[in-house]
């Protein structure tokens, strides 16, 4: 990773892309109206930890107004946006991603998503009638949460484990620690001069999501990349009518590495604005996270020590984005530490 000595960009990270980087045309596509969707979801989680959902039932009538209001907020003067923050963790944030030195060409709004979002300050300053946006956010989050729960139940079906809500109950729990984030990656015209150099401005650095599952939707702007199992980075073609699903660290542990949480990142664009909205489905703070006995073969042991979600979340947010957050919880790592 290198940093250019440009006045406006010198504090931002860049990545030199490799010749092996390419587009990812064969993203697993899950049709939620397909009666065999469960087995398809499991195969996608095993192969990539990532897939696209179509025929998801979430209306554009929920999506379009929320995206419009998000753009309205992010177009406000900086001083007004900062009145909605700082993000500690909830509210408005800019440039800094977490408290450990990670930086990106991004600004964002961050919310708790377990209960209705009223009366979050970012919403209150955004519109003369904030109730309109409050309703839009709550309805959207409710819809994508229902989708996430349905996907987790399809996973249970595909894995042939019971009860069917073994994963989804964690999101439905009244104490579920789920989050909602709206990211804004403004265009960066200075990048046009660098287009032939192979340098890409990092919007959000490479990382995995610590929760069980993430449901993301963006506008029709490129930038998202995922890392394949061999370490190759591939670009994900945008699709503003579909949702992209990430396996998170907690689901990797519960499936004893049968699923792998997907490492991903976002690059900024020189001319186009990127807006993404992500629901992070998390367990209750005191929920114990461990490999499910029903998924262990005879004689197979769990690869992780049991931990609570609050323990893992605290440890994860002490790390940098690209760190192996699960490493310290692996049984092998613990044994070597003794």
C-alpha positions, -999 to 999 in steps of 0.1 A, spaced: 0 0 0 13 34 -9 2 70 -2 5 97 -28 20 131 -18 -10 150 -32 -22 179 -10 -58 167 -8 -51 129 -8 -18 126 11 -36 112 42 -56 86 23 -45 50 15 -40 37 -20 -38 2 -33 -17 -9 -63 -40 -34 -82 -25 -65 -96 -27 -77 -131 -46 -108 -118 -74 -86 -105 -105 -90 -126 -142 -87 -127 -163 -114 -110 -189 -124 -136 -200 -156 -119 -214 -143 -86 -237 -169 -72 -273 -156 -78 -300 -168 -54 -336 -165 -65 -356 -164 -33 -387 -178 -52 -367 -209 -60 -379 -239 -38 -343 -252 -38 -328 -219 -26 -315 -233 6 -291 -257 -10 -279 -230 -34 -273 -206 -5 -252 -232 13 -231 -238 -18 -225 -201 -23 -215 -197 14 -191 -226 12 -175 -214 -21 -173 -177 -16 -190 -166 16 -208 -141 -7 -237 -141 -31 -264 -120 -47 -301 -122 -40 -328 -115 -66 -366 -117 -64 -361 -107 -28 -394 -89 -23 -380 -56 -10 -398 -29 -29 -380 0 -46 -406 21 -29 -386 15 3 -352 18 -13 -354 49 -35 -367 74 -9 -341 63 16 -312 66 -9 -326 101 -19 -327 112 17 -292 98 24 -278 119 -6 -296 149 7 -279 145 41 -245 139 26 -248 170 5 -252 193 35 -224 216 46 -198 197 66 -205 217 97 -242 206 96 -233 170 91 -209 171 120 -237 182 142 -251 147 138 -219 131 152 -194 121 162 -200 84 155 -191 70 189 -203 46 176 -236 59 163 -241 91 143 -221 108 116 -185 99 108 -160 110 81 -126 96 69 -118 78 101 -130 41 102 -129 30 138 -105 42 165 -74 23 154 -60 45 126 -79 31 96 -88 59 71 -109 58 39 -125 81 13 -159 77 29 -184 94 52 -212 75 68 -242 74 92 -242 46 117 -273 34 137 -284 7 161 -308 -14 141 -324 -36 167 -351 -11 177 -368 17 158 -342 44 150 -363 73 164 -350 98 175 -315 97 160 -300 131 157 -289 126 120 -325 121 111 -337 150 131 -315 175 113 -321 162 79 -357 171 70 -383 196 80 -405 167 87 -380 141 102 -408 116 107 -408 109 70 -372 97 71 -376 80 104 -404 59 88 -383 52 57 -353 40 77 -374 18 100 -394 3 72 -362 -5 52 -344 -20 81 -375 -41 90 -376 -54 54 -339 -63 51 -339 -79 86 -367 -101 75 -347 -111 44 -316 -118 66 -337 -141 89 -352 -159 59 -317 -165 44 -305 -178 77 -334 -202 78 -327 -213 43 -291 -220 54 -305 -242 82 -326 -260 57 -297 -265 33 -275 -278 61 -303 -300 73 -301 -289 109 -327 -282 135 -342 -261 148 -348 -241 117 -343 -208 136 -309 -219 151 -294 -188 134 -323 -165 127 -334 -165 164 -303 -145 172 -315 -116 149 -350 -119 161 -340 -117 198 -351 -84 214 -315 -78 225 -300 -85 191 -270 -63 185 -277 -55 149 -265 -24 131 -274 -3 101 -249 18 81 -252 42 52 -219 48 34 -212 77 10 -182 76 -13 -180 110 -30 -163 112 -65 -126 120 -65 -117 139 -97 -80 138 -89 -81 100 -96 -85 106 -133 -48 115 -136 -39 82 -119 -61 59 -139 -32 44 -159 -10 39 -129 -29 11 -114 -35 30 -81 -69 29 -65 -80 52 -37 -93 32 -8 -129 41 3 -132 13 29 -102 -9 36 -102 -47 34 -120 -64 62 -145 -91 72 -177 -84 90 -178 -97 126 -215 -104 127 -234 -134 114 -246 -119 81 -245 -86 62 -272 -75 37 -258 -47 14 -274 -27 -13 -257 1 -33 -265 24 -62 -252 16 -97 -216 26 -91 -186 3 -91 -161 -1 -63 -169 -32 -43 -143 -60 -44 -141 -94 -27 -112 -117 -20 -114 -153 -33 -100 -182 -14 -67 -180 -33 -62 -144 -24 -72 -130 -58 -93 -98 -56 -123 -96 -80 -145 -66 -87 -183 -71 -81 -204 -56 -109 -230 -32 -94 -266 -41 -94 -289 -16 -77 -320 -38 -79 -303 -67 -60 -288 -73 -26 -254 -87 -18 -249 -110 11 -217 -115 32 -210 -143 56 -197 -129 88 -171 -141 113 -197 -154 138 -214 -176 111 -179 -189 102 -174 -200 138 -209 -215 141 -204 -236 110 -168 -246 122 -152 -230 91 -176 -248 67 -185 -212 57 -158 -185 55 -164 -149 62 -156 -130 31 -129 -103 30 -140 -73 10 -131 -37 3 -144 -6 -16 -125 17 -39 -135 53 -47 -146 64 -82 -132 94 -100 -166 106 -114 -195 88 -97 -209 89 -62 -214 56 -45 -240 51 -18 -244 18 0 -267 7 28 -258 -23 50 -277 -42 76 -254 -61 99 -273 -90 116 -257 -95 151 -264 -117 181 -274 -105 215 -243 -93 236 -243 -123 260 -250 -150 233 -224 -177 233 -208 -182 199 -195 -217 192 -195 -244 165 -228 -261 163 -225 -298 175 -250 -308 148 -225 -297 121 -195 -316 136 -187 -349 120 -180 -379 142 -146 -373 159 -144 -337 147 -137 -310 172 -146 -273 172 -118 -251 157 -127 -223 181 -130 -216 218 -164 -205 228 -169 -168 233 -198 -144 238 -207 -119 211 -198 -90 234 -163 -105 240 -157 -109 203 -171 -75 193 -149 -58 219 -118 -77 206 -127 -71 169 -131 -34 173 -97 -31 190 -81 -43 158 -73 -27 125 -96 -35 95 -73 -60 78 -64 -80 109 -74 -116 114 -99 -110 141 -108 -146 146 -72 -157 150 -69 -153 188 -101 -174 193 -88 -204 174 -80 -234 196 -47 -238 179 -37 -202 187 -48 -206 223 -28 -238 227 3 -222 213 -2 -193 237 2 -217 266 
